[in-house]
């Protein structure tokens, strides 16, 4: 049962156990509220028999005290089993999602965007937090207490019990039959919410370009339409839920009328005494209160299905696993007939075979979309190849834990990610236990000192969110400094010098030549002068290797590489007229 609850509501094992405790505590709480009804029944019984309440004063005082203690005790247990446990589980759930996102391959993120994932971790978790503290325990607790109390009523008088309780399954069936409709509406509502969130995020990220092109007003008009779509869908969803809940509640309340009607007939026939009739009216009036809330909770539980499905999509995603101990001999990177496709669609790589040798610089060049960046991602096991084999020093990376594998790599990507911290701390990410002297030494290799020494706080200067206080070239040099600091046996450079001027590019290349001794260097570049000094060039086009060899050798062959060099050489002479 615990495993089913984990899957059904995206819970941890402890969260599922706490949910069971919460349901039972809610059931006990509902039952405890019946004790005052029992005391009132005894009081009416005494009055009908001519017994003055003062004669049993001690009994009633004790009964009231016990009832209050039971209500207080069960409420305390219910609070701890629902609210407190839920908040703990909410934290565990968010951490579990974040941990899972850390382990799943990057191919998963091709289907997701930042707004969607953020919404799942924050908004969906918050909604489920409310569901597990209010909706679900109270719903199932009400069902359990109703079954127990209803069974007792059937023992007392099955006719009155039937007249009182027939409305319960009828009311719940109305909500259950509306489930498909509610799920459809909730899915549509979630879809327009994500579209709106994407639009807002896109607007914030592109506001500079929108202003520059006088397109802000037009974009905001489209964004306003998305916001209005969210409002319309939300209203439709709320109205639909309310309509079914109100109908079910009306049916439930009708049970009081049938109880009174059946009781009146049986009382007139002499087959029911006035005391039993009174008792049924008391119990039923109290019994319907938690059931009314249960109907609303059931509708809310149905609504959680969409949120749970979004969370389970992450939790059920296949993770990359492997040995946590490296078994490589050397650091040669070998691609052996490797193929790759996104989401089983058109192949990005079809049959790639080459070796990047230790102690050499291997450059990947070719037209845009040829598969160069994909090769670098596969080499670091950010994605897993669809077919073929990739090895590092003879070690199959598919059998190696990704985090363990990445200890062999220093990587600089085209898109640099920096943190709102100092220059020192941003570089120290490459090696968390590095001293300031080690960080600065690595930074100087990447020519970070050229601009860092000019800042007010020098190396301790804050660079803003994602390095917004720095230029593109300065940001990239910090990223390169991280790679120097990590000093791993394999270096991946994906357009690492794209934002550098010619002077700094030459300086970085000189630094790289000092760094690559006995290391494997894989460089991706569009500018041919960047790879002119490479030991080996691999030309990729349409997902296959069309040429490979030393730069001079490829120029003599007059193939694609020679053509790319020629075109770029000619383009350097272009000027405004």
C-alpha positions as CSV (number, residue, x, y, z in Angstrom):
1,X,0.0,0.0,0.0
2,X,2.8,2.4,0.9
3,X,4.4,1.9,-2.6
4,X,1.0,2.6,-4.3
5,X,0.6,5.8,-2.3
6,X,4.2,6.9,-3.2
7,X,3.4,6.5,-6.9
8,X,-0.2,7.9,-6.6
9,X,0.8,11.1,-4.9
10,X,4.6,11.4,-5.7
11,X,5.6,10.8,-2.0
12,X,8.6,9.6,-0.3
13,X,8.3,6.4,1.7
14,X,8.1,8.4,5.0
15,X,5.6,10.8,3.4
16,X,3.4,7.8,2.5
17,X,3.5,6.5,6.0
18,X,2.7,9.9,7.4
19,X,-0.2,10.2,5.0
20,X,-1.7,6.9,6.5
21,X,-1.2,8.3,10.0
22,X,-2.9,11.6,8.9
23,X,-5.9,9.7,7.5
24,X,-6.3,7.6,10.7
25,X,-5.9,10.7,12.9
26,X,-8.6,12.6,11.0
27,X,-10.9,9.6,11.3
28,X,-10.3,9.5,15.1
29,X,-11.0,13.2,15.3
30,X,-14.3,12.9,13.5
31,X,-15.3,10.0,15.8
32,X,-14.4,12.0,18.9
33,X,-16.9,14.7,17.8
34,X,-19.6,12.1,18.3
35,X,-19.0,11.9,22.1
36,X,-20.9,15.2,22.8
37,X,-23.8,13.8,20.7
38,X,-23.8,10.8,23.0
39,X,-23.9,13.0,26.1
40,X,-26.8,15.0,24.7
41,X,-28.6,11.7,23.9
42,X,-28.2,10.6,27.5
43,X,-29.5,14.0,28.7
44,X,-32.6,13.7,26.6
45,X,-33.1,10.1,27.7
46,X,-33.0,11.1,31.3
47,X,-35.4,14.0,30.8
48,X,-37.9,11.7,29.0
49,X,-37.7,9.3,31.9
50,X,-38.2,12.0,34.5
51,X,-34.7,12.0,35.8
52,X,-33.4,15.4,36.7
53,X,-29.9,16.1,35.3
54,X,-28.7,17.3,38.7
55,X,-29.0,13.7,40.0
56,X,-26.3,12.6,37.5
57,X,-24.3,15.8,37.7
58,X,-21.0,13.9,38.2
59,X,-21.7,11.7,35.1
60,X,-22.3,14.7,32.8
61,X,-19.3,16.7,34.1
62,X,-17.1,13.6,33.6
63,X,-18.6,13.1,30.2
64,X,-17.9,16.7,29.2
65,X,-14.4,16.6,30.5
66,X,-13.6,13.3,28.7
67,X,-15.2,14.6,25.4
68,X,-13.1,17.8,25.6
69,X,-9.9,15.7,26.3
70,X,-10.7,13.4,23.4
71,X,-11.4,16.2,21.0
72,X,-8.2,18.1,22.1
73,X,-6.1,14.9,22.0
74,X,-7.2,13.8,18.6
75,X,-7.0,17.3,17.2
76,X,-3.4,17.5,18.5
77,X,-2.5,14.2,16.9
78,X,-4.2,15.2,13.7
79,X,-2.3,18.4,13.5
80,X,1.1,16.7,14.0
81,X,0.2,13.9,11.6
82,X,-1.0,16.3,8.8
83,X,0.4,19.8,9.0
84,X,3.8,19.3,10.5
85,X,4.4,16.0,8.6
86,X,3.3,17.7,5.4
87,X,5.8,20.6,5.7
88,X,8.6,18.1,6.3
89,X,7.5,16.0,3.3
90,X,7.2,19.2,1.2
91,X,10.9,19.9,1.8
92,X,11.8,16.3,1.1
93,X,9.8,16.4,-2.1
94,X,11.5,19.5,-3.4
95,X,15.0,18.2,-2.5
96,X,14.1,14.8,-4.2
97,X,13.0,16.7,-7.4
98,X,16.2,18.8,-7.4
99,X,18.4,15.7,-6.8
100,X,16.6,13.8,-9.6
101,X,17.1,16.7,-12.0
102,X,20.8,16.6,-11.2
103,X,21.0,12.9,-12.2
104,X,18.9,12.7,-15.4
105,X,20.5,13.3,-18.8
106,X,20.3,16.7,-20.5
107,X,18.1,15.2,-23.2
108,X,15.2,15.4,-20.7
109,X,15.6,19.2,-20.6
110,X,15.1,19.4,-24.3
111,X,11.4,18.8,-23.6
112,X,11.2,21.2,-20.7
113,X,11.9,24.9,-20.1
114,X,12.9,26.8,-17.0
115,X,9.4,28.1,-16.2
116,X,7.9,24.6,-16.4
117,X,10.5,23.1,-14.1
118,X,10.4,26.0,-11.7
119,X,6.6,25.7,-11.5
120,X,6.8,22.0,-10.8
121,X,9.3,22.4,-8.0
122,X,7.6,25.4,-6.4
123,X,3.9,25.8,-7.4
124,X,3.1,22.1,-7.8
125,X,4.8,21.3,-4.5
126,X,2.9,24.1,-2.7
127,X,-0.4,22.9,-4.1
128,X,0.3,19.3,-3.0
129,X,1.4,20.7,0.4
130,X,-2.1,22.1,0.9
131,X,-3.6,18.8,-0.5
132,X,-1.7,16.6,2.1
133,X,-2.4,18.9,5.0
134,X,-6.1,19.6,4.3
135,X,-7.7,17.7,1.4
136,X,-6.5,14.1,1.4
137,X,-6.4,13.2,5.1
138,X,-9.7,14.9,5.8
139,X,-11.3,13.1,2.8
140,X,-10.2,9.6,3.6
141,X,-10.6,10.3,7.4
142,X,-14.2,11.3,6.8
143,X,-14.9,8.2,4.6
144,X,-13.5,5.9,7.3
145,X,-15.4,7.6,10.2
146,X,-18.6,7.6,8.1
147,X,-18.2,3.8,7.5
148,X,-17.7,3.1,11.1
149,X,-20.5,5.3,12.3
150,X,-22.8,4.2,9.5
151,X,-22.2,0.5,10.5
152,X,-23.2,1.4,14.0
153,X,-26.4,3.0,12.8
154,X,-27.4,0.0,10.8
155,X,-27.0,-2.1,13.9
156,X,-29.4,0.2,15.8
157,X,-32.0,0.5,13.0
158,X,-31.3,-0.5,9.4
159,X,-34.4,1.4,8.1
160,X,-33.4,4.7,9.6
161,X,-29.8,4.1,8.7
162,X,-30.7,3.5,5.0
163,X,-32.8,6.6,5.0
164,X,-30.0,8.6,6.4
165,X,-27.0,7.3,4.5
166,X,-28.3,6.5,0.9
167,X,-27.3,10.1,-0.1
168,X,-23.6,9.5,0.8
169,X,-22.7,7.2,-2.2
170,X,-25.0,9.3,-4.4
171,X,-23.2,12.5,-3.6
172,X,-19.7,11.0,-4.0
173,X,-20.7,9.4,-7.3
174,X,-21.5,12.8,-8.7
175,X,-18.0,14.0,-7.9
176,X,-16.4,10.8,-9.1
177,X,-18.3,10.9,-12.5
178,X,-17.1,14.4,-13.0
179,X,-13.4,13.4,-12.5
180,X,-12.6,13.1,-16.2
181,X,-14.1,16.5,-17.0
182,X,-12.2,18.0,-14.1
183,X,-8.9,16.4,-15.2
184,X,-9.4,17.8,-18.7
185,X,-10.1,21.3,-17.5
186,X,-7.2,21.2,-15.1
187,X,-4.8,20.1,-17.8
188,X,-6.0,22.9,-20.1
189,X,-5.6,25.4,-17.3
190,X,-2.1,24.2,-16.5
191,X,-1.2,24.4,-20.2
192,X,-2.2,28.1,-20.5
193,X,-0.5,28.9,-17.2
194,X,2.8,27.4,-18.5
195,X,2.3,29.3,-21.8
196,X,1.8,32.5,-19.8
197,X,4.8,31.8,-17.6
198,X,7.0,31.2,-20.6
199,X,5.8,34.5,-22.1
200,X,6.6,36.4,-19.0
201,X,10.1,34.8,-18.7
202,X,10.8,35.5,-22.4
203,X,9.7,39.1,-22.0
204,X,12.1,39.6,-19.1
205,X,15.0,37.9,-20.9
206,X,14.5,39.8,-24.3
207,X,13.3,43.2,-23.1
208,X,16.5,44.8,-24.4
209,X,15.9,43.5,-27.9
210,X,12.2,44.3,-27.8
211,X,12.9,47.9,-26.9
212,X,15.7,48.2,-29.5
213,X,13.2,47.0,-32.2
214,X,10.2,48.9,-31.0
215,X,8.4,45.6,-30.6
216,X,7.6,45.9,-26.9
217,X,4.0,47.1,-27.3
218,X,3.2,44.3,-29.7
219,X,4.8,41.7,-27.5
220,X,2.9,43.0,-24.4
221,X,-0.3,42.8,-26.3
222,X,0.3,39.1,-27.0
223,X,1.3,38.6,-23.4
224,X,-1.9,40.3,-22.2
225,X,-3.9,37.8,-24.3
226,X,-2.0,34.9,-22.6
227,X,-2.8,36.4,-19.1
228,X,-6.5,36.7,-20.1
229,X,-6.5,33.1,-21.3
230,X,-5.3,32.1,-17.8
231,X,-8.1,34.1,-16.2
232,X,-10.7,32.5,-18.5
233,X,-9.5,29.0,-17.9
234,X,-9.3,29.6,-14.1
235,X,-12.9,30.9,-14.0
236,X,-14.1,27.9,-16.1
237,X,-12.2,25.5,-13.8
238,X,-13.6,27.0,-10.6
239,X,-17.1,27.2,-11.9
240,X,-17.1,23.6,-13.1
241,X,-15.8,22.3,-9.8
242,X,-18.2,24.5,-7.8
243,X,-21.2,23.3,-9.9
244,X,-20.5,19.6,-9.2
245,X,-19.7,20.2,-5.5
246,X,-22.9,22.2,-5.0
247,X,-25.0,19.5,-6.7
248,X,-23.4,16.8,-4.6
249,X,-23.8,18.9,-1.4
250,X,-27.5,19.5,-2.2
251,X,-28.0,15.7,-2.6
252,X,-26.2,15.1,0.7
253,X,-28.4,17.7,2.5
254,X,-31.5,15.9,1.1
255,X,-30.6,13.1,3.5
256,X,-31.8,15.1,6.5
257,X,-35.2,15.3,4.8
258,X,-35.4,11.6,4.1
259,X,-34.3,10.8,7.7
260,X,-37.0,13.0,9.1
261,X,-39.6,11.6,6.7
262,X,-38.7,8.0,7.4
263,X,-38.6,8.6,11.1
264,X,-42.0,10.3,11.1
265,X,-43.6,7.3,9.3
266,X,-42.0,4.8,11.6
267,X,-42.9,6.9,14.6
268,X,-46.5,7.0,13.5
269,X,-46.5,3.3,13.0
270,X,-45.2,2.7,16.4
271,X,-42.1,0.8,15.2
272,X,-39.7,3.6,16.3
273,X,-39.5,5.4,19.6
274,X,-39.0,9.1,19.9
275,X,-35.6,8.7,21.5
276,X,-34.1,6.7,18.6
277,X,-35.7,9.2,16.2
278,X,-34.0,12.0,18.1
279,X,-30.7,10.2,18.1
280,X,-30.7,9.6,14.4
281,X,-31.4,13.3,13.8
282,X,-28.5,14.3,16.0
283,X,-26.0,11.8,14.5
284,X,-27.0,12.6,10.9
285,X,-26.8,16.3,11.4
286,X,-23.3,15.9,12.8
287,X,-22.3,13.2,10.3
288,X,-23.0,15.4,7.3
289,X,-20.6,18.2,8.3
290,X,-17.4,16.3,7.6
291,X,-18.9,14.7,4.6
292,X,-19.7,18.1,3.1
293,X,-16.1,19.0,3.5
294,X,-15.1,15.6,2.1
295,X,-17.0,16.3,-1.2
296,X,-15.0,19.6,-1.6
297,X,-11.8,17.7,-0.7
298,X,-12.6,15.0,-3.3
299,X,-12.8,17.6,-6.0
300,X,-9.5,19.1,-4.8
301,X,-7.9,15.6,-4.8
302,X,-9.0,15.0,-8.4
303,X,-7.3,18.4,-9.2
304,X,-4.0,17.1,-7.8
305,X,-3.7,14.5,-10.5
306,X,-2.3,17.0,-13.0
307,X,0.3,18.3,-10.5
308,X,1.3,14.7,-9.4
309,X,1.6,13.7,-13.1
310,X,4.0,16.6,-13.7
311,X,6.1,15.7,-10.7
312,X,6.1,12.0,-11.5
313,X,7.4,12.9,-15.0
314,X,10.6,14.1,-13.3
315,X,10.7,11.4,-10.6
316,X,10.2,8.6,-13.2
317,X,12.7,9.9,-15.6
318,X,15.5,7.4,-16.4
319,X,18.7,8.4,-14.6
320,X,22.3,7.9,-15.8
321,X,24.1,5.3,-13.6
322,X,27.4,3.6,-13.6
323,X,30.5,2.6,-11.7
324,X,31.8,5.2,-9.3
325,X,35.4,4.1,-9.7
326,X,37.4,5.1,-12.7
327,X,39.1,2.4,-14.7
328,X,40.6,4.4,-17.6
329,X,44.2,4.0,-18.7
330,X,45.2,7.4,-20.1
331,X,42.6,9.9,-21.5
332,X,42.2,9.2,-25.2
333,X,38.6,9.9,-26.2
334,X,37.4,7.4,-28.9
335,X,34.1,7.6,-30.8
336,X,33.2,4.3,-32.3
337,X,30.4,4.5,-34.9
338,X,28.4,6.8,-32.6
339,X,24.8,7.9,-33.5
340,X,22.5,10.2,-31.6
341,X,19.0,11.6,-31.9
342,X,16.8,13.8,-29.7
343,X,13.6,12.1,-28.6
344,X,14.0,9.4,-31.2
345,X,13.6,11.9,-34.0
346,X,16.0,12.7,-36.9
347,X,19.6,11.6,-36.1
348,X,21.9,14.5,-35.2
349,X,24.9,12.1,-35.4
350,X,24.8,9.2,-37.8
351,X,28.1,7.4,-37.8
352,X,30.8,9.3,-36.0
353,X,34.2,7.6,-35.6
354,X,37.4,9.4,-34.5
355,X,40.0,9.5,-31.7
356,X,41.1,12.5,-29.7
357,X,44.5,11.5,-28.4
358,X,46.1,12.4,-25.1
359,X,48.7,15.1,-25.4
360,X,47.1,16.5,-28.6
361,X,44.6,19.2,-29.6
362,X,41.7,17.8,-31.6
363,X,39.6,20.4,-33.2
364,X,36.0,19.9,-34.3
365,X,34.9,22.1,-37.1
366,X,32.1,22.2,-39.7
367,X,28.9,24.0,-40.7
368,X,26.4,25.0,-38.0
369,X,24.1,22.1,-37.1
370,X,26.8,19.6,-38.1
371,X,26.9,18.0,-34.7
372,X,30.0,19.5,-33.1
373,X,28.5,20.6,-29.8
374,X,26.6,17.3,-29.6
375,X,29.9,15.4,-29.8
376,X,31.2,17.4,-26.8
377,X,28.1,16.7,-24.8
378,X,28.2,13.0,-25.6
379,X,31.9,12.9,-24.6
380,X,31.1,14.3,-21.2
381,X,28.0,12.0,-20.9
382,X,25.6,14.9,-20.6
383,X,23.6,12.8,-23.1
384,X,23.9,9.1,-23.9
385,X,24.6,8.0,-27.4
386,X,21.7,6.2,-29.3
387,X,24.2,3.7,-30.7
388,X,27.9,3.1,-30.9
389,X,30.5,3.3,-28.2
390,X,32.4,6.1,-26.5
391,X,35.5,5.4,-24.4
392,X,37.9,7.4,-22.3
393,X,41.2,5.6,-21.9
394,X,39.5,2.4,-22.9
395,X,36.8,2.9,-20.3
396,X,33.2,2.8,-21.7
397,X,31.6,6.0,-20.4
398,X,28.2,4.4,-20.5
399,X,29.2,2.2,-17.6
400,X,30.7,5.1,-15.6
401,X,28.7,7.3,-13.2
402,X,28.4,10.8,-14.8
403,X,29.7,12.7,-11.8
404,X,32.6,10.4,-11.5
405,X,33.3,10.7,-15.2
406,X,33.2,14.5,-15.1
407,X,36.2,14.5,-12.6
408,X,38.3,13.9,-15.7
409,X,36.9,16.9,-17.6
410,X,37.5,20.7,-17.5
411,X,34.8,22.2,-19.7
412,X,34.3,25.7,-21.1
413,X,31.0,26.1,-23.0
414,X,30.0,28.9,-25.4
415,X,27.2,30.0,-23.1
416,X,28.9,31.0,-19.8
417,X,27.0,30.6,-16.5
418,X,28.3,32.8,-13.7
419,X,26.9,33.4,-10.2
420,X,26.2,36.6,-8.3
421,X,29.4,36.4,-6.3
422,X,33.0,37.6,-6.4
423,X,35.4,36.9,-9.2
424,X,37.4,34.6,-6.9
425,X,34.4,32.6,-5.8
426,X,33.2,32.2,-9.4
427,X,36.5,30.8,-10.5
428,X,36.8,28.6,-7.3
429,X,33.9,26.6,-8.6
430,X,36.5,24.7,-10.7
431,X,38.1,23.5,-7.5
432,X,36.2,24.2,-4.3
433,X,39.1,23.7,-1.9
434,X,41.6,25.8,-3.9
435,X,43.5,28.6,-2.1
436,X,43.2,32.2,-3.2
437,X,46.8,31.9,-4.6
438,X,45.8,28.9,-6.8
439,X,42.6,30.7,-8.0
440,X,44.6,33.9,-8.9
441,X,47.3,31.8,-10.7
442,X,44.6,30.1,-12.8
443,X,42.9,33.4,-13.5
444,X,46.2,34.9,-14.8
445,X,46.5,32.0,-17.2
446,X,43.1,33.1,-18.6
447,X,44.0,36.8,-18.5
448,X,41.4,37.6,-16.0
449,X,43.8,39.8,-14.1
450,X,43.8,42.2,-17.0
451,X,40.3,43.5,-15.9
452,X,40.0,42.2,-12.4
453,X,42.9,44.3,-11.1
454,X,41.1,47.4,-12.5
455,X,37.9,46.8,-10.5
456,X,37.2,48.7,-7.2
457,X,37.5,45.6,-5.1
458,X,39.8,43.8,-7.5
459,X,39.4,40.0,-7.1
460,X,36.6,40.4,-4.5
461,X,34.4,42.5,-6.8
462,X,30.8,41.3,-7.1
463,X,30.0,40.6,-10.8
464,X,26.2,40.6,-10.5
465,X,23.6,38.1,-11.7
466,X,25.2,35.8,-14.3
467,X,28.1,38.3,-14.5
468,X,26.0,41.2,-15.8
469,X,28.6,43.7,-14.6
470,X,31.2,42.2,-17.0
471,X,31.5,42.1,-20.8
472,X,31.1,38.9,-22.8
473,X,34.8,38.4,-23.2
474,X,35.4,39.0,-19.5
475,X,32.7,36.5,-18.5
476,X,34.2,33.9,-20.8
477,X,37.7,34.3,-19.4
478,X,36.4,33.6,-15.9
479,X,34.9,30.4,-17.3
480,X,38.2,29.5,-18.9
481,X,40.0,30.2,-15.6
482,X,37.7,27.6,-13.9
483,X,39.0,25.0,-16.4
484,X,42.6,26.0,-15.7
485,X,41.9,25.7,-11.9
486,X,40.3,22.3,-12.2
487,X,43.4,21.0,-14.1
488,X,41.6,17.8,-15.3
489,X,43.3,15.5,-17.8
490,X,40.6,16.3,-20.5
491,X,39.7,19.8,-21.7
492,X,36.6,20.5,-23.7
493,X,36.4,24.0,-25.3
494,X,33.1,24.7,-27.0
495,X,33.6,28.0,-28.8
496,X,35.6,29.0,-25.7
497,X,37.2,32.0,-27.4
498,X,34.2,33.2,-29.4
499,X,33.8,36.4,-27.3
500,X,37.5,37.3,-27.1
501,X,39.4,39.8,-29.2
502,X,42.3,38.7,-31.4
503,X,44.9,39.7,-28.8
504,X,43.3,37.8,-25.9
505,X,42.5,34.9,-28.1
506,X,46.2,34.5,-28.9
507,X,47.1,34.8,-25.3
508,X,44.5,32.2,-24.3
509,X,45.9,29.9,-27.0
510,X,49.4,30.4,-25.7
511,X,48.1,29.5,-22.2
512,X,46.4,26.4,-23.6
513,X,49.6,25.2,-25.2
514,X,51.2,25.2,-21.7
515,X,48.2,23.5,-20.2
516,X,47.8,20.6,-22.6
517,X,50.9,18.7,-21.9
518,X,49.9,15.1,-21.5
519,X,46.3,16.1,-21.7
520,X,43.4,15.5,-24.2
521,X,42.1,18.7,-25.6
522,X,38.9,18.8,-27.7
523,X,38.2,22.2,-29.2
524,X,35.0,23.3,-31.0
525,X,35.4,26.4,-33.1
526,X,34.0,28.2,-36.1
527,X,36.9,30.5,-36.7
528,X,39.6,28.7,-38.6
529,X,42.5,30.6,-37.1
530,X,41.4,29.2,-33.7
531,X,42.3,25.7,-34.8
532,X,45.2,26.5,-37.0
533,X,47.6,25.1,-34.4
534,X,45.6,22.0,-33.6
535,X,47.3,18.6,-34.0
536,X,44.2,17.1,-35.6
537,X,41.1,18.5,-37.2
538,X,37.8,16.5,-37.5
539,X,35.3,18.0,-39.9
540,X,31.7,17.2,-39.1
541,X,28.8,17.8,-41.5
542,X,25.2,16.5,-41.4
543,X,26.2,14.2,-38.5
544,X,29.1,12.4,-40.1
545,X,32.9,12.8,-40.2
546,X,33.7,14.0,-43.7
547,X,37.4,14.8,-43.2
548,X,40.0,14.2,-40.5
549,X,43.8,15.0,-40.3
550,X,46.3,17.7,-39.6
551,X,45.3,21.2,-40.7
552,X,48.0,21.5,-43.4
553,X,47.1,18.0,-44.7
554,X,43.4,19.0,-45.0
555,X,44.2,22.2,-46.8
556,X,46.2,20.3,-49.4
557,X,43.3,17.9,-50.0
558,X,41.2,21.0,-50.9
559,X,38.0,19.6,-49.3
560,X,35.5,21.1,-46.9
561,X,38.1,22.3,-44.4
562,X,40.1,24.1,-47.1
563,X,36.9,25.7,-48.4
564,X,36.0,26.9,-44.9
565,X,39.5,28.4,-44.5
566,X,39.2,30.1,-47.9
567,X,35.8,31.6,-47.2
568,X,36.8,33.0,-43.8
569,X,40.0,34.4,-45.2
570,X,38.1,36.2,-47.9
571,X,35.5,37.5,-45.4
572,X,38.2,39.2,-43.3
573,X,38.8,41.6,-46.2
574,X,35.1,42.7,-46.2
575,X,34.5,46.3,-45.3
576,X,31.7,48.8,-45.3
577,X,31.4,50.9,-48.5
